């Protein structure tokens, strides 16, 4: 595997390939003096100065741990043809180009495809539309070169060069923003980043304590692992692979789960939102409560009370019918009634008071008209946070990461309030289209987070491109609401770890998560380099579970076997079946229904498959597997026999 990049994603990807998949990696990075690294610290206010000093000290002590992730490291300013040849692209299985500049990645991909048509390419591009065209172009080039007699590799098959996951010559275009967004959104919602995105459905791995005697634990979708027996395990809660039966057991069978009394489990659940619903209202039409401010509503209520009081007084003085008294009062209010020259003094005083109230009513009515017009005018541009909003997510920053996270949150119908300092930010158009309230202003200024109703929020997502801005916003939000759930986007992995530990020590009862985008995006890039549709990886203590989408055809361990027979404890387990939209889940999979629609058109996933369902060659399944099990199932030799 060859990895080329100029920021933390390259190092993190190399570490992922080495640590999770046990691959040999060559890393190509710019010289140390020219590496593009955002500053970890900068100007900060007095409120966060002490914390930043502690964090910097922790970062300096930890050093750069990502440097050791590759077997071989080359330094080059640009990925030229000579550099790629020196890195061994002509003999490599896969090449990842993760430079921050799209043009650099495209130029290097074209060169690499010419050097090795069978090379599996993984590109980091933010422009989705351009990425689709580049992917088709490079796949077509690989297919033509293979057809012209350039040879075939051990994995080449009918899908080679066609963009399929299983063949050499395929091209995959990914965006770090797209790959990190599901984990960030899920972290804000349920407080964990152990997330797998299966065709648009977010699943999480949940650690559960041992059930009390006589209590039945909820198994979720399935039990993924048994945690270490910490009372006898010398490795403690971080059970190692040498702990034997006392260590963590991945993909246990039903008998092992039933016999494992007193041990915690890791179960699979669907991520769902159970908070307050979104405010009702039609698209483009504001709710009635948003038309008028609270002060104006109180003014109108006071004037209405005055009218009622005047009508009652007139009824008492003149003895009129209530309806007639109200009618006469309104005529006096709008000054369209005859003067009460010949009436008694009480009637004359009431007419004067009605005229005075009418003078007060004119500016109030004018203000109401202006506020309503202003609200309708801004309804198509930016919305303000609705009155009474609570339990929402406050999202700071509408850059490329923030925009993707905003889209994912709205797909799950989660109420969001955005804060952005730049009115021309790339995510402003998305916020207008999704009708998401936006507060324009610098988050470090007083009153901005208050305008976003941070004191009523469920969680805070700080996703600006400046680390100190995110940190300062989180510290201020914690001063307003000490138990607020916060998620920070930080550039450096070591810095993110140090911030998390410090904030956790300062606020032990509040949920804090600091996330590096490179850390969240690396598993998706690594899965694409492996040439299979690996959906994600979830750590279980010191071991790793992989989730992959696999075609049943060509796998004798799956094809023609029932789900129960295909399950191999400690190796792999079938979790879901993809069925065509319109097909009956019960007809193909027996009991169990779809959790939700998939991301692809015309198909959906069916969970909780019965053990009697027979897997056919035309089926496509989602399975969980260990590293060794997935290597055996897919016919790829594990590099280290001891890896799990």
MORASUL-V387965 format. One record per backbone hydrogen bond with DSSP energy under -1.0 kcal/mol. CO is the residue of the C=O (numbers start at 1). NH is the residue of the N-H. E is the energy in kcal/mol with one decimal. If there is no record, write none. Layout:
# MORASUL-V387965
CO|NH|E / CO|NH|E
This chain:
# MORASUL-V387965
1|26|-2.7 / 2|96|-2.7 / 3|28|-3.1 / 4|98|-3.1 / 7|10|-1.0 / 8|12|-2.5 / 9|13|-2.7 / 10|14|-2.1 / 11|15|-2.2 / 12|16|-2.2 / 13|17|-2.4 / 14|18|-2.0 / 15|19|-3.2 / 16|20|-2.4 / 16|21|-1.0 / 17|23|-2.2 / 25|71|-1.6 / 25|72|-1.6 / 26|3|-2.8 / 27|74|-3.4 / 28|5|-2.1 / 29|76|-2.3 / 31|34|-2.0 / 45|48|-1.4 / 48|52|-2.2 / 49|53|-1.9 / 50|54|-1.8 / 51|55|-2.5 / 52|56|-2.8 / 53|57|-2.0 / 54|58|-2.0 / 55|59|-2.5 / 56|60|-2.7 / 57|61|-1.9 / 58|62|-2.0 / 59|63|-1.9 / 66|69|-1.6 / 72|27|-3.2 / 74|29|-2.6 / 78|80|-2.0 / 80|84|-2.6 / 81|85|-2.2 / 82|86|-2.3 / 83|87|-1.8 / 84|89|-2.0 / 85|88|-1.1 / 88|91|-1.1 / 93|120|-2.0 / 94|2|-2.2 / 95|122|-2.3 / 96|4|-2.9 / 97|124|-2.0 / 101|105|-1.6 / 102|106|-2.3 / 103|107|-2.6 / 104|108|-2.1 / 105|109|-2.1 / 106|110|-2.3 / 107|111|-1.7 / 108|112|-2.7 / 109|113|-2.5 / 110|114|-1.4 / 111|115|-1.8 / 112|116|-2.4 / 116|119|-1.7 / 118|169|-1.5 / 120|95|-2.8 / 121|172|-2.4 / 122|97|-2.8 / 123|174|-3.1 / 127|131|-2.2 / 128|132|-2.1 / 129|133|-1.7 / 130|134|-2.6 / 131|135|-2.4 / 132|136|-2.1 / 133|137|-2.4 / 134|138|-2.6 / 135|139|-2.1 / 136|140|-2.3 / 137|141|-2.1 / 138|142|-2.2 / 139|143|-2.4 / 140|144|-2.2 / 141|145|-2.2 / 142|146|-2.3 / 143|147|-2.1 / 144|148|-1.7 / 145|150|-1.1 / 146|149|-1.2 / 153|156|-1.3 / 157|160|-1.5 / 159|162|-2.1 / 168|161|-1.4 / 170|121|-2.6 / 172|123|-2.7 / 174|125|-2.4 / 175|179|-2.3 / 176|180|-1.9 / 177|181|-1.5 / 180|184|-2.1 / 181|185|-2.8 / 182|186|-2.5 / 183|187|-2.3 / 184|188|-2.0 / 185|189|-1.3 / 186|190|-3.4 / 187|191|-1.4 / 193|195|-2.3 / 194|205|-1.9 / 196|203|-2.5 / 198|201|-1.6 / 201|198|-2.8 / 202|271|-2.9 / 203|196|-2.6 / 204|269|-2.5 / 206|267|-2.4 / 208|265|-1.9 / 212|215|-2.5 / 222|268|-2.2 / 224|251|-3.7 / 225|266|-2.4 / 226|249|-2.2 / 228|230|-1.4 / 229|232|-1.7 / 229|233|-1.6 / 233|236|-2.0 / 235|238|-1.1 / 239|542|-1.0 / 240|243|-1.2 / 243|246|-1.4 / 244|247|-1.4 / 246|229|-2.6 / 249|226|-2.6 / 251|570|-1.8 / 253|257|-2.1 / 254|258|-2.3 / 255|259|-2.0 / 256|260|-1.2 / 259|261|-2.0 / 264|227|-2.8 / 265|208|-3.1 / 266|224|-2.9 / 266|225|-1.5 / 267|206|-2.8 / 268|221|-3.3 / 269|204|-2.8 / 282|285|-1.8 / 287|290|-1.4 / 288|291|-1.4 / 293|297|-2.2 / 294|298|-2.1 / 295|299|-2.0 / 296|300|-2.5 / 297|301|-2.2 / 298|302|-2.4 / 299|303|-2.3 / 300|304|-2.3 / 301|305|-2.0 / 302|306|-1.9 / 303|307|-2.1 / 304|308|-2.1 / 305|309|-2.3 / 306|310|-2.5 / 307|311|-2.4 / 308|312|-2.3 / 309|313|-2.4 / 310|314|-2.5 / 311|315|-2.1 / 312|316|-1.9 / 313|317|-2.6 / 314|318|-2.8 / 315|319|-1.5 / 321|325|-2.9 / 322|326|-2.2 / 323|327|-2.2 / 324|328|-2.4 / 325|329|-2.1 / 326|330|-2.1 / 327|331|-2.0 / 328|332|-2.3 / 329|333|-2.3 / 330|334|-2.1 / 331|336|-2.5 / 339|341|-1.6 / 344|348|-1.8 / 345|349|-2.5 / 346|350|-2.1 / 347|351|-1.9 / 348|352|-2.0 / 349|353|-2.4 / 350|354|-2.3 / 351|355|-2.1 / 352|356|-2.0 / 353|357|-2.4 / 354|358|-2.0 / 355|359|-1.6 / 356|360|-1.7 / 357|361|-1.6 / 358|362|-1.2 / 361|365|-2.6 / 362|366|-2.3 / 363|367|-2.4 / 364|368|-2.2 / 365|369|-2.2 / 366|370|-2.3 / 367|371|-2.6 / 368|372|-2.3 / 369|373|-2.4 / 370|374|-2.5 / 371|375|-2.4 / 372|376|-2.4 / 373|377|-2.1 / 374|378|-1.9 / 378|381|-1.1 / 383|438|-2.5 / 386|389|-1.5 / 392|458|-3.3 / 392|459|-1.3 / 393|417|-2.4 / 394|461|-3.2 / 395|419|-2.4 / 396|463|-2.2 / 398|427|-1.8 / 399|403|-2.5 / 400|404|-1.3 / 401|405|-2.3 / 402|406|-2.5 / 403|407|-2.0 / 404|408|-2.0 / 405|409|-2.5 / 406|410|-2.2 / 407|411|-1.8 / 408|412|-1.1 / 409|414|-2.1 / 410|413|-1.6 / 415|393|-2.2 / 417|395|-2.5 / 418|439|-2.9 / 419|397|-2.7 / 420|441|-1.8 / 422|425|-1.7 / 425|428|-1.6 / 427|431|-2.2 / 428|432|-2.2 / 429|433|-2.3 / 430|434|-2.4 / 431|436|-2.5 / 437|418|-2.8 / 439|420|-2.0 / 442|445|-2.1 / 445|448|-1.3 / 447|451|-1.7 / 448|452|-1.2 / 449|454|-1.6 / 450|453|-1.7 / 453|456|-1.3 / 456|391|-2.9 / 458|485|-1.0 / 459|394|-2.4 / 460|487|-2.5 / 461|396|-3.2 / 462|489|-2.3 / 466|470|-1.9 / 467|471|-2.5 / 468|472|-2.8 / 469|473|-2.3 / 470|474|-2.0 / 471|475|-2.4 / 472|476|-2.4 / 473|477|-2.5 / 474|478|-2.4 / 475|479|-1.4 / 476|480|-1.3 / 477|481|-2.9 / 481|484|-1.6 / 485|460|-2.7 / 486|513|-1.9 / 487|462|-2.8 / 488|515|-3.6 / 492|496|-2.4 / 493|497|-2.3 / 494|498|-2.4 / 495|499|-2.6 / 496|500|-2.2 / 497|501|-2.3 / 498|502|-2.2 / 499|503|-2.7 / 500|504|-2.4 / 501|505|-1.9 / 502|506|-2.1 / 503|507|-2.5 / 507|510|-1.3 / 511|486|-2.0 / 513|488|-2.5 / 515|490|-2.6 / 516|520|-1.8 / 517|521|-2.5 / 518|522|-1.9 / 521|525|-1.6 / 522|526|-2.7 / 523|527|-2.4 / 524|528|-2.0 / 525|529|-1.8 / 526|530|-1.4 / 527|532|-1.0 / 528|531|-1.2 / 532|534|-2.4 / 533|549|-2.3 / 536|547|-2.6 / 538|545|-2.6 / 540|543|-2.2 / 543|540|-3.0 / 545|538|-2.7 / 546|625|-2.7 / 547|535|-2.5 / 547|536|-1.3 / 548|623|-2.6 / 550|621|-2.6 / 552|555|-1.8 / 555|558|-2.0 / 555|559|-2.8 / 558|561|-1.9 / 561|615|-2.9 / 562|566|-2.4 / 563|567|-1.0 / 568|571|-2.2 / 568|572|-1.7 / 571|626|-2.4 / 572|568|-2.0 / 573|624|-2.4 / 576|622|-2.1 / 577|606|-2.6 / 579|604|-2.2 / 580|583|-2.1 / 584|588|-1.7 / 585|589|-2.9 / 586|590|-1.5 / 589|610|-1.0 / 593|607|-1.2 / 602|581|-3.2 / 603|598|-1.1 / 604|579|-2.7 / 606|577|-2.1 / 610|613|-1.6 / 611|564|-2.0 / 613|563|-1.7 / 615|560|-2.6 / 616|619|-1.5 / 617|553|-1.1 / 619|552|-2.4 / 620|578|-2.7 / 621|550|-2.8 / 622|575|-3.1 / 622|576|-1.8 / 623|548|-2.3 / 624|573|-2.2 / 625|546|-3.3 / 626|630|-2.9 / 627|631|-2.1 / 628|632|-2.2 / 629|633|-2.6 / 630|634|-2.5 / 631|636|-2.5 / 640|643|-1.5 / 644|627|-1.8
